[in-house]
Amino acid sequence: MPAVFPQRTNVGGAEPQPNLTARSGEGSPLDAGERAYAYAKACGIIGKSFVGKRISALAKLNALNEFGRLVFPEASYELPGKELLIDLERRLLQRTTKHILSIIKSYTDPPELLVRQLRSCEYADIKTCLHHIIADRPVPANLCDLGRFGTVRFNEYPDLKAMLKGTEFAFILSKDFKAADFDITALEAELDLQYYTLLLKSLQSLPAEDRVFAHRILAEEISLRNCVWALRLRTYFDKTFQETEKYLMNLEIPECPPAEIPGDINHRFSFQRETESGKISLAQEAYESLYFPLDNRNAWKGWNWESLLNPEVPGESWSADPRFFQNAASRYIYRLSLRCFRRMPFSINAEFCFIKLKQFEEDVLTSVAEGLGLGMGGSDVFNMIEVSV
């Protein structure tokens, strides 16, 4: 998909510095009226979403029907437990997609960055479909319907050629799923690399004032995703340094413009992370983590993401917990997005953060619904996924 805006030419390759005091729409080809409308709509949706202070209401729930009445007060719920859970998960996906689409459709010519954010669920659905096809299982439930922004023909499942021909996923057709050395994990890593490469490309096509916070948050997200991959592969699959290294996304990004974000625990982009190209390596922290032992917390001291690791418990031996780290990383990106959402109204930064918040909300709501379906209370689910209220 072509970039919405032409790449700016910088004298000497320097990154243009954003004017944080100017109106965010200045210098951008996007219509100011569309920006204002999209931002006002996003604020209205966030005000009714389960983020920020409203998330605490979920911890008080003890039954699925209570969850249904809270999140979907306009609907009635007479279904038995398992069917109710399936119905709620379907509604949650539709709700998130509807909210994000309503913002993107506010623009006559939507910024590609926002469209690519939306299409993250298409990438997730492709991975799910691949697992189902390999296992000879029926079409997965609850696939995203992105309307005119979708590219994969999921209605053609399980015919991969019919599903993917002419899309950016067509490279999958060259894979031999029946080969003895076929590695589904490597293919998933390849999909992640493609998604984030195209997302970064769409980010760089925007004017500097439209990407100052999005630039920062996306860089953190990619770094953290690499670190999660590294921890999971070493812990769950006993991968070696060399085996783990090949799954990491070796992406680079221009140095972020100076912009203080409250709650940013990682004041990074120091000279230590720059490559010969003058850009920032987003795989550096993950590569560094490969040298640390998984059973010695002290060895990780000084690592950029050390504070997101599970703490030591007195009297117990410590080992790195990938699930704890992944949940902590998710919360960190959520908090950055929440704090940045209203800092540059009418800029694409705001909509970028909006989509991040909605995706986090869907993950939390789905986790709470699944926990309630298993007989847990809302507070127990929050403790399990390490979400504070």
C-alpha positions as CSV (number, residue, x, y, z in Angstrom):
1,M,0.0,0.0,0.0
2,P,1.5,3.4,-1.0
3,A,2.3,5.9,1.7
4,V,-0.3,8.6,2.2
5,F,2.2,11.4,2.5
6,P,5.5,11.8,0.6
7,Q,8.7,11.3,2.6
8,R,10.1,14.6,3.8
9,T,13.6,15.4,2.5
10,N,15.9,16.4,5.4
11,V,19.1,18.4,4.9
12,G,22.0,16.2,5.9
13,G,19.6,13.4,6.9
14,A,18.6,15.1,10.2
15,E,15.2,14.3,11.6
16,P,12.9,17.4,11.5
17,Q,12.1,18.6,15.0
18,P,8.4,18.9,15.9
19,N,6.9,22.2,17.0
20,L,5.1,21.0,20.1
21,T,3.5,24.4,20.7
22,A,2.0,24.8,17.3
23,R,-1.4,23.5,16.2
24,S,-0.9,19.9,15.3
25,G,-2.6,20.1,12.0
26,E,-0.3,22.8,10.6
27,G,1.8,21.8,7.6
28,S,-0.1,18.6,7.1
29,P,-2.3,17.8,4.1
30,L,-5.0,16.3,6.3
31,D,-8.1,18.5,6.6
32,A,-8.3,20.3,10.0
33,G,-12.0,19.7,10.2
34,E,-11.5,16.0,9.8
35,R,-8.8,16.0,12.4
36,A,-11.1,17.8,14.9
37,Y,-14.0,15.5,14.2
38,A,-11.9,12.3,14.6
39,Y,-10.3,13.5,17.8
40,A,-13.7,14.6,19.3
41,K,-15.2,11.2,18.4
42,A,-12.1,9.4,19.9
43,C,-12.5,11.3,23.1
44,G,-16.2,10.4,23.3
45,I,-15.4,6.7,22.8
46,I,-12.5,6.6,25.3
47,G,-14.8,8.3,27.9
48,K,-17.1,5.3,27.7
49,S,-14.3,2.7,27.4
50,F,-12.8,0.5,30.2
51,V,-9.5,2.3,30.4
52,G,-8.1,4.6,33.0
53,K,-10.3,4.8,36.1
54,R,-13.2,2.9,34.5
55,I,-11.2,-0.3,34.3
56,S,-11.7,-0.8,38.1
57,A,-15.4,-1.6,37.5
58,L,-14.3,-4.9,35.9
59,A,-12.7,-6.1,39.1
60,K,-16.0,-6.1,40.9
61,L,-17.7,-8.6,38.6
62,N,-18.4,-12.2,39.6
63,A,-20.4,-13.6,36.8
64,L,-20.6,-13.6,33.0
65,N,-24.1,-12.1,32.8
66,E,-22.9,-9.2,35.0
67,F,-20.1,-8.6,32.6
68,G,-22.5,-8.6,29.7
69,R,-24.8,-6.1,31.3
70,L,-21.9,-3.8,32.1
71,V,-20.2,-3.8,28.7
72,F,-23.3,-4.3,26.6
73,P,-26.2,-2.8,28.6
74,E,-28.4,-2.6,25.5
75,A,-28.4,-6.4,25.0
76,S,-30.1,-9.2,27.0
77,Y,-28.2,-12.4,27.9
78,E,-30.2,-15.6,28.3
79,L,-27.6,-17.9,26.8
80,P,-25.9,-20.7,28.9
81,G,-22.3,-20.1,30.1
82,K,-20.2,-21.5,27.2
83,E,-22.5,-20.1,24.5
84,L,-22.6,-16.7,26.4
85,L,-18.8,-16.6,26.5
86,I,-18.5,-17.3,22.8
87,D,-21.2,-14.6,22.1
88,L,-19.4,-12.0,24.3
89,E,-16.0,-12.6,22.7
90,R,-17.6,-12.1,19.3
91,R,-19.3,-8.9,20.5
92,L,-16.0,-7.6,22.0
93,L,-14.2,-8.1,18.7
94,Q,-16.9,-6.3,16.8
95,R,-17.1,-3.5,19.3
96,T,-13.3,-2.8,19.1
97,T,-13.3,-3.0,15.3
98,K,-16.4,-0.7,15.0
99,H,-14.8,1.9,17.3
100,I,-11.5,2.0,15.4
101,L,-13.2,2.0,12.0
102,S,-15.4,5.0,13.1
103,I,-12.2,7.0,13.7
104,I,-10.5,5.9,10.5
105,K,-13.6,6.6,8.4
106,S,-13.6,10.2,9.7
107,Y,-10.9,10.9,7.1
108,T,-11.6,11.1,3.4
109,D,-8.2,9.7,2.8
110,P,-7.2,7.9,6.0
111,P,-3.6,8.0,7.1
112,E,-2.0,4.7,6.3
113,L,-0.5,4.4,9.8
114,L,-4.0,4.1,11.3
115,V,-5.1,1.6,8.6
116,R,-2.1,-0.6,9.3
117,Q,-2.7,-0.4,13.0
118,L,-6.3,-1.6,12.3
119,R,-4.9,-4.4,10.2
120,S,-2.9,-5.9,13.0
121,C,-5.9,-8.1,13.7
122,E,-5.7,-9.4,10.1
123,Y,-2.1,-10.5,10.7
124,A,-3.3,-12.2,13.9
125,D,-6.1,-13.9,12.1
126,I,-3.8,-15.2,9.4
127,K,-1.6,-16.8,12.1
128,T,-4.7,-18.5,13.6
129,C,-5.9,-19.7,10.2
130,L,-2.4,-21.2,9.4
131,H,-2.5,-23.2,12.6
132,H,-6.0,-24.4,11.8
133,I,-5.0,-25.4,8.3
134,I,-2.0,-27.3,9.4
135,A,-4.1,-29.1,12.0
136,D,-6.9,-29.7,9.5
137,R,-9.4,-27.9,11.6
138,P,-12.4,-25.9,10.5
139,V,-12.4,-22.1,10.0
140,P,-11.6,-20.2,13.2
141,A,-14.4,-18.4,14.9
142,N,-14.5,-14.6,15.4
143,L,-12.3,-13.5,12.4
144,C,-12.1,-9.7,12.0
145,D,-14.3,-8.0,9.4
146,L,-12.5,-4.8,8.4
147,G,-14.8,-4.0,5.5
148,R,-13.0,-2.1,2.7
149,F,-9.8,-2.1,4.7
150,G,-9.4,-5.8,4.8
151,T,-7.3,-7.6,2.2
152,V,-7.6,-11.3,3.0
153,R,-10.5,-13.3,1.7
154,F,-11.2,-15.3,4.8
155,N,-14.5,-16.6,3.3
156,E,-12.3,-18.8,1.0
157,Y,-10.8,-20.8,3.9
158,P,-9.1,-23.2,3.8
159,D,-8.0,-22.4,0.2
160,L,-4.8,-20.4,1.0
161,K,-4.3,-19.4,-2.7
162,A,-7.8,-18.0,-3.0
163,M,-7.4,-16.3,0.4
164,L,-4.0,-14.7,-0.2
165,K,-3.4,-14.2,-3.9
166,G,-2.7,-10.6,-4.7
167,T,-2.2,-9.6,-1.1
168,E,1.0,-8.8,0.9
169,F,0.6,-12.2,2.4
170,A,1.1,-14.0,-0.9
171,F,4.7,-15.0,0.1
172,I,3.1,-17.6,2.4
173,L,2.0,-19.6,-0.7
174,S,5.6,-20.5,-1.4
175,K,5.9,-22.3,2.0
176,D,5.7,-26.1,2.2
177,F,3.7,-26.8,5.3
178,K,4.3,-30.6,4.9
179,A,8.1,-30.3,4.8
180,A,10.0,-32.0,7.6
181,D,11.8,-28.8,8.4
182,F,8.8,-26.4,8.2
183,D,8.8,-24.0,11.2
184,I,5.6,-22.3,12.0
185,T,7.3,-20.1,14.6
186,A,9.7,-18.8,11.9
187,L,6.8,-18.0,9.7
188,E,5.0,-16.1,12.5
189,A,8.2,-14.2,13.1
190,E,8.4,-13.3,9.4
191,L,4.8,-12.0,9.5
192,D,5.7,-9.9,12.6
193,L,8.7,-8.5,10.7
194,Q,6.6,-7.6,7.7
195,Y,3.8,-6.0,9.8
196,Y,6.2,-3.8,11.8
197,T,8.4,-2.9,8.7
198,L,5.3,-1.6,6.9
199,L,4.0,0.1,10.0
200,L,7.3,2.0,10.5
201,K,7.3,2.9,6.8
202,S,3.8,4.4,7.1
203,L,4.9,6.3,10.3
204,Q,7.9,7.9,8.5
205,S,5.6,9.1,5.7
206,L,3.9,11.5,8.2
207,P,5.1,15.0,9.1
208,A,7.2,15.2,12.3
209,E,4.5,16.8,14.4
210,D,2.1,14.0,13.5
211,R,4.4,11.2,14.7
212,V,6.4,12.5,17.7
213,F,4.7,10.3,20.3
214,A,3.7,7.5,17.9
215,H,7.4,7.3,16.9
216,R,8.4,6.8,20.6
217,I,5.7,4.4,21.5
218,L,6.1,2.2,18.4
219,A,9.9,2.0,19.0
220,E,9.3,0.8,22.6
221,E,6.7,-1.7,21.4
222,I,9.0,-3.3,18.8
223,S,11.9,-3.5,21.3
224,L,9.6,-5.1,23.9
225,R,8.1,-7.5,21.4
226,N,11.6,-8.6,20.5
227,C,12.5,-9.1,24.2
228,V,9.3,-11.1,24.8
229,W,10.2,-13.4,21.8
230,A,13.7,-13.9,23.2
231,L,12.4,-14.8,26.7
232,R,9.7,-17.1,25.4
233,L,12.0,-19.0,23.0
234,R,14.7,-19.5,25.6
235,T,12.3,-20.4,28.5
236,Y,9.7,-22.5,26.8
237,F,11.6,-24.0,23.8
238,D,15.1,-24.1,25.2
239,K,16.5,-22.2,22.2
240,T,20.2,-21.4,22.1
241,F,21.6,-17.9,21.4
242,Q,22.0,-18.6,17.7
243,E,18.6,-20.2,17.4
244,T,16.8,-17.3,19.2
245,E,18.7,-14.6,17.3
246,K,17.2,-15.5,13.9
247,Y,13.6,-14.9,15.2
248,L,14.2,-11.3,16.3
249,M,13.1,-8.3,14.2
250,N,16.3,-6.5,13.3
251,L,14.7,-3.2,12.7
252,E,16.0,0.3,13.0
253,I,14.3,3.7,13.4
254,P,15.6,7.3,13.3
255,E,16.4,8.8,16.7
256,C,13.2,10.0,18.4
257,P,12.7,13.8,18.7
258,P,13.0,15.0,22.3
259,A,9.6,14.8,23.9
260,E,9.1,13.9,27.6
261,I,6.4,11.4,28.3
262,P,5.3,11.1,32.0
263,G,5.9,7.6,33.2
264,D,8.5,6.8,30.6
265,I,10.8,4.4,32.5
266,N,13.2,4.0,29.6
267,H,15.0,7.2,28.8
268,R,16.6,5.6,25.8
269,F,17.9,6.4,22.4
270,S,21.4,7.0,23.8
271,F,24.5,6.7,21.7
272,Q,24.9,3.1,22.9
273,R,21.9,2.0,20.8
274,E,22.8,3.8,17.6
275,T,24.0,1.8,14.6
276,E,26.5,2.8,12.0
277,S,23.6,4.1,9.9
278,G,22.9,6.7,12.7
279,K,19.6,5.0,13.5
280,I,18.4,3.2,16.6
281,S,18.5,-0.6,16.8
282,L,15.2,-2.0,18.1
283,A,16.7,-5.4,18.6
284,Q,19.5,-4.3,20.8
285,E,17.9,-5.0,24.2
286,A,16.8,-8.4,23.0
287,Y,20.3,-9.3,21.8
288,E,21.7,-8.1,25.2
289,S,19.2,-10.3,27.1
290,L,20.5,-13.4,25.4
291,Y,23.7,-13.1,27.4
292,F,21.9,-13.0,30.8
293,P,21.2,-16.3,32.7
294,L,17.5,-17.1,33.2
295,D,18.0,-18.0,36.9
296,N,20.0,-15.0,38.2
297,R,18.0,-11.7,38.7
298,N,21.1,-9.8,39.7
299,A,22.7,-10.4,36.3
300,W,20.0,-8.4,34.6
301,K,20.6,-5.2,36.6
302,G,21.2,-2.2,34.4
303,W,19.3,-3.7,31.5
304,N,16.9,-1.2,29.9
305,W,13.8,-3.3,30.7
306,E,14.9,-4.7,34.0
307,S,12.0,-3.1,35.9
308,L,9.5,-5.1,33.9
309,L,11.0,-8.5,35.0
310,N,9.3,-10.5,37.7
311,P,10.6,-9.6,41.2
312,E,12.5,-11.9,43.5
313,V,10.5,-13.6,46.2
314,P,12.3,-14.1,49.6
315,G,13.1,-17.7,50.2
316,E,12.4,-18.8,46.6
317,S,14.7,-19.3,43.7
318,W,14.2,-16.8,40.9
319,S,13.7,-17.6,37.2
320,A,12.7,-15.2,34.4
321,D,8.9,-15.4,33.8
322,P,8.0,-14.5,30.1
323,R,4.3,-14.2,30.9
324,F,5.0,-11.7,33.7
325,F,7.3,-9.7,31.4
326,Q,4.8,-9.7,28.5
327,N,2.0,-8.5,30.8
328,A,4.2,-5.8,32.2
329,A,5.3,-4.7,28.7
330,S,1.7,-4.5,27.6
331,R,0.7,-2.4,30.6
332,Y,3.7,-0.1,30.0
333,I,2.7,0.6,26.4
334,Y,-0.9,1.1,27.5
335,R,0.1,3.7,30.1
336,L,2.3,5.6,27.6
337,S,-0.6,5.6,25.2
338,L,-3.0,6.8,27.9
339,R,-0.7,9.7,28.9
340,C,0.0,10.7,25.3
341,F,-3.6,10.5,24.0
342,R,-4.6,14.1,24.9
343,R,-1.1,15.7,24.7
344,M,-1.3,16.6,21.0
345,P,-5.0,17.0,20.1
346,F,-5.9,16.9,16.4
347,S,-2.7,15.2,15.4
348,I,-2.3,11.6,14.2
349,N,-0.5,10.9,17.5
350,A,-3.9,11.0,19.3
351,E,-5.5,8.5,16.9
352,F,-2.5,6.3,17.1
353,C,-2.8,6.2,20.9
354,F,-6.6,5.7,20.7
355,I,-6.1,2.5,18.7
356,K,-3.5,1.3,21.2
357,L,-5.9,1.9,24.1
358,K,-8.8,0.1,22.3
359,Q,-6.7,-2.9,21.6
360,F,-5.5,-3.1,25.2
361,E,-9.1,-2.7,26.4
362,E,-10.2,-5.6,24.2
363,D,-7.4,-7.8,25.6
364,V,-8.4,-7.0,29.1
365,L,-12.1,-7.5,28.5
366,T,-11.5,-10.8,26.8
367,S,-9.3,-12.0,29.7
368,V,-11.9,-11.0,32.2
369,A,-14.7,-12.7,30.3
370,E,-12.7,-15.9,30.0
371,G,-11.9,-15.8,33.7
372,L,-15.5,-15.3,34.7
373,G,-16.4,-18.2,32.4
374,L,-14.1,-20.4,34.4
375,G,-15.6,-19.4,37.7
376,M,-13.0,-16.8,38.7
377,G,-13.9,-13.4,40.1
378,G,-12.9,-10.2,38.3
379,S,-10.3,-9.3,40.9
380,D,-8.7,-12.8,40.6
381,V,-8.4,-12.3,36.8
382,F,-6.7,-8.9,37.4
383,N,-4.3,-10.5,39.8
384,M,-3.5,-13.3,37.3
385,I,-2.8,-10.8,34.4
386,E,-1.1,-8.4,36.8
387,V,-3.5,-5.5,36.1
388,S,-3.7,-3.0,39.0
389,V,-7.0,-1.1,39.7
